[in-house]
Amino acid sequence: MRKAGFLLLALVIMIASGLGLVLASPSTVAADDASTTGEDGLRPDRIRVSSKYPAVTGPADTSFVFQLELLYQLTDIEPGMEHADLGRLQSRVFDLELTGPDGWQVFTAESSWRLDRRISSIRLLALGVPTTLVVVAYAPWWDNLEPGEYPIDLTVRTSDGALEESINMKAVVTAWYGMEATTTTGRLNAKTTGGNPAVFDVVVVNTGSDVMDKVSITSSRPSGIANEQWVVRFEPDAIRELAPGDEQQIRVSVTPPEKTISGDYYLTLDFRGDPTVSDYPPSLEMRVSVETKPQWVAIGMLIVVLCVAGLMYSFYTLRQR
């Protein structure tokens, strides 16, 4: 009996000890969790900002788009518990502070295909999964922007400043070559007579962002008569070292063949740049009106007068008979 009572007492003590451990465990875990929680009730965390392509190159009239990834995560997750830790549902709101060069338009957007949805702040969950967004920059290309590197900075921070991360990007603006051409009078027609030149002036403007080393001009002329061809001359025959925003005149002389029939003829002037212009090169289509020479008009009128006089004389003579 004594032996059985001793065994029963030992069993009761073991059961009581097990219950004590079970009841003590939750309070211990709760104490551990409380020790890793900050004063604001949030667990330790961090924010990371990265870009696969922090430098984008293009001419001034292009859109500079930077793809970014924001990674918000907890820093106290035990290895192997990444997916089971419910603390990953912790969230924060981050402000997006963007700065760019003077005169540039810069903004953040949800994605490159939703640029109309511009954002200035974003709420992130501490899931440890990257969130993508884009930074877009438009350069003031109309100001003849010089080629070079232009910095763009993004700072991601919480309103209380507890978390902050920055990234530096740059838009590399390459030279843009462009030019315009027109006549000094704005008219695209000229008048002349066969064998005599029609002279007009053309002005060429460098609308690009870098120096045009050379601007040349060529023409497509109307077909000639017999062995005589139209003669087109340019003075000067090319423009050299035309700076951005500068302009220079070219005098054009168009001489039709001596026996050209009166009428309207079309002449096309084509302009080419070195380096090659980034857009379509300009061209001018001129209408050259060839008129009858004054002496031939006088001769024609004299013939008409003689014919009329002859008819009148004949009528008068026949009437007398």
FENQUILIN-V168592 format. One record per residue. N is the residue number from 1. PHI is phi in whole degrees, 0 to 359 (* if undefined). NEAR is the number of other ideal C-beta (glycine too) atoms within 10 Angstrom. D_FIRST is the distance of its C-alpha to the first C-alpha in whole Angstrom. Layout:
N_PHI_NEAR_D_FIRST, N_PHI_NEAR_D_FIRST
This chain:
1_*_5_0, 2_299_6_4, 3_295_7_5, 4_294_8_5, 5_295_9_6, 6_295_10_9, 7_294_10_10, 8_295_10_11, 9_297_10_12, 10_297_10_14, 11_294_10_15, 12_296_10_17, 13_296_10_19, 14_295_10_20, 15_294_10_21, 16_297_9_23, 17_295_10_25, 18_297_10_26, 19_296_10_27, 20_297_10_29, 21_294_9_31, 22_296_9_32, 23_290_9_33, 24_282_10_35, 25_298_10_37, 26_300_9_40, 27_295_9_40, 28_292_10_41, 29_297_10_43, 30_298_10_45, 31_295_9_46, 32_296_9_47, 33_297_11_49, 34_295_8_51, 35_288_7_51, 36_260_12_54, 37_263_13_56, 38_282_10_59, 39_295_5_60, 40_274_8_62, 41_82_7_59, 42_252_16_60, 43_281_18_58, 44_304_12_60, 45_210_21_63, 46_202_12_66, 47_233_19_70, 48_233_13_72, 49_238_18_75, 50_216_13_77, 51_217_17_80, 52_290_8_81, 53_231_11_84, 54_283_15_85, 55_233_14_89, 56_237_20_91, 57_247_13_95, 58_176_15_97, 59_291_19_101, 60_295_24_101, 61_269_17_101, 62_266_17_98, 63_262_13_95, 64_267_24_92, 65_242_16_89, 66_247_24_86, 67_271_16_82, 68_239_22_79, 69_232_15_76, 70_253_20_73, 71_240_17_70, 72_251_26_67, 73_208_19_64, 74_279_19_60, 75_252_10_60, 76_245_11_56, 77_286_18_55, 78_288_8_52, 79_303_5_54, 80_88_8_53, 81_248_10_52, 82_300_13_56, 83_269_9_55, 84_266_9_52, 85_281_17_53, 86_289_6_54, 87_295_17_56, 88_291_21_59, 89_280_9_60, 90_298_18_61, 91_225_13_65, 92_218_18_68, 93_258_10_71, 94_245_22_74, 95_273_14_77, 96_251_20_80, 97_253_15_83, 98_242_16_86, 99_231_11_89, 100_216_21_92, 101_296_18_95, 102_298_6_98, 103_87_11_99, 104_273_16_97, 105_256_10_95, 106_233_20_91, 107_199_16_88, 108_254_21_84, 109_223_17_84, 110_295_15_81, 111_199_11_82, 112_290_14_86, 113_259_9_86, 114_228_10_86, 115_291_14_88, 116_285_7_88, 117_264_10_85, 118_275_12_85, 119_230_11_82, 120_239_10_82, 121_207_13_78, 122_208_17_75, 123_261_10_71, 124_238_19_69, 125_267_14_65, 126_279_23_63, 127_278_17_63, 128_75_14_64, 129_247_12_67, 130_297_13_70, 131_248_15_73, 132_262_11_76, 133_206_20_79, 134_232_18_83, 135_249_24_85, 136_242_18_89, 137_228_22_92, 138_245_17_96, 139_270_25_98, 140_282_14_102, 141_296_16_104, 142_288_10_107, 143_267_10_107, 144_53_17_108, 145_299_21_105, 146_287_12_105, 147_297_13_103, 148_156_12_100, 149_258_11_96, 150_237_19_95, 151_283_11_91, 152_225_23_89, 153_240_15_86, 154_235_23_83, 155_242_15_80, 156_251_24_77, 157_212_16_75, 158_281_15_73, 159_297_10_74, 160_271_8_72, 161_76_8_73, 162_292_13_70, 163_237_15_70, 164_204_14_74, 165_210_17_75, 166_234_11_79, 167_220_19_81, 168_253_11_84, 169_237_22_87, 170_210_19_90, 171_260_26_93, 172_263_13_96, 173_271_24_99, 174_267_15_101, 175_295_17_105, 176_241_23_106, 177_251_23_110, 178_207_23_112, 179_205_21_116, 180_232_12_118, 181_218_19_122, 182_202_14_124, 183_280_18_128, 184_293_11_129, 185_268_10_131, 186_84_6_128, 187_268_11_130, 188_245_15_130, 189_216_14_133, 190_213_18_137, 191_238_12_140, 192_197_19_143, 193_235_18_146, 194_304_19_146, 195_86_15_147, 196_247_15_146, 197_280_15_142, 198_258_19_140, 199_243_14_138, 200_209_18_135, 201_250_12_132, 202_243_20_128, 203_250_13_126, 204_247_22_122, 205_242_17_119, 206_276_25_116, 207_263_19_113, 208_273_25_111, 209_251_24_109, 210_217_17_110, 211_289_15_114, 212_272_23_116, 213_296_13_117, 214_206_13_120, 215_237_22_121, 216_246_14_123, 217_228_21_125, 218_231_13_127, 219_221_17_128, 220_250_12_129, 221_259_16_133, 222_295_18_135, 223_289_8_136, 224_274_14_140, 225_242_15_143, 226_55_7_145, 227_263_6_144, 228_267_14_144, 229_240_14_140, 230_292_18_139, 231_245_14_138, 232_238_17_135, 233_235_13_135, 234_236_17_133, 235_223_11_133, 236_284_11_131, 237_280_10_130, 238_200_12_126, 239_250_23_124, 240_237_13_122, 241_55_12_120, 242_265_20_119, 243_284_12_117, 244_302_19_114, 245_85_11_116, 246_277_13_119, 247_223_15_122, 248_210_15_125, 249_263_14_128, 250_233_20_130, 251_271_13_133, 252_248_23_134, 253_239_14_137, 254_240_23_137, 255_241_19_141, 256_281_26_142, 257_299_19_144, 258_301_12_148, 259_260_11_148, 260_295_20_145, 261_287_11_145, 262_301_12_145, 263_153_10_141, 264_260_11_138, 265_232_18_136, 266_244_13_132, 267_233_21_131, 268_251_12_127, 269_254_22_126, 270_248_14_123, 271_246_20_121, 272_231_16_119, 273_245_22_117, 274_227_13_116, 275_294_13_113, 276_297_8_112, 277_294_20_112, 278_288_16_108, 279_253_13_109, 280_290_7_112, 281_291_15_115, 282_284_20_118, 283_209_15_121, 284_234_17_124, 285_255_10_127, 286_259_20_130, 287_257_13_133, 288_252_22_136, 289_266_14_139, 290_265_21_142, 291_255_13_146, 292_286_12_149, 293_293_15_151, 294_301_9_154, 295_294_8_157, 296_288_12_156, 297_295_11_156, 298_297_10_159, 299_297_11_160, 300_298_11_159, 301_295_10_160, 302_296_10_164, 303_296_10_164, 304_297_10_163, 305_298_10_165, 306_295_10_168, 307_296_10_167, 308_296_10_167, 309_297_10_171, 310_296_10_172, 311_297_10_171, 312_295_10_173, 313_295_10_176, 314_298_10_176, 315_297_9_175, 316_294_9_178, 317_295_9_181, 318_295_8_180, 319_290_7_181, 320_291_5_184, 321_286_4_185
